[in-house]
Amino acid sequence: MIEFHLDARSGVAPYMQLIQQVKRAMRLGVLSEGDQLPTVKEVVARVAINPNTVLKAYRELEYEGLVSPRPGVGTFITRTLSDDASLASHGPLRRELEAWLAKARAAGLAEESIEALFESAFRTPVEETA
């Protein structure tokens, strides 16, 4: 099951953070079709958030066709955002990324600098070699 967390410094609305975390978990194969999301009550208790914020996030996910509420039972994932081929590549790529992060930390980069460097590289188009 997914464990939600909120970052008050991110500048992203709390309901959007919940949506992003569900989608990320779906892409990584943490959540798949048929899995149940935490109840609104559980999310409220864990992250100290207004129940209406959780409901708003869950409604948006429903609108996007990613979840389906079952009254009295809970909210369930209705489809996946990943495929077996992409999931198979996650392990090796994650290990390479963790090695890169270890090098960045060993070089003395602060977390914010690591994030900025990664974000910059991620947003820069990769030039194809001929």
PyMOL commands that set and color helices and strands:
alter all, ss='L'
color gray80, all
select helices_A, chain A and resi 14-27+40-47+51-63+84-106+111-123
alter helices_A, ss='H'
color red, helices_A
select strands_A, chain A and resi 67-70+74-77
alter strands_A, ss='S'
color yellow, strands_A
deselect
rebuild
show_as cartoon
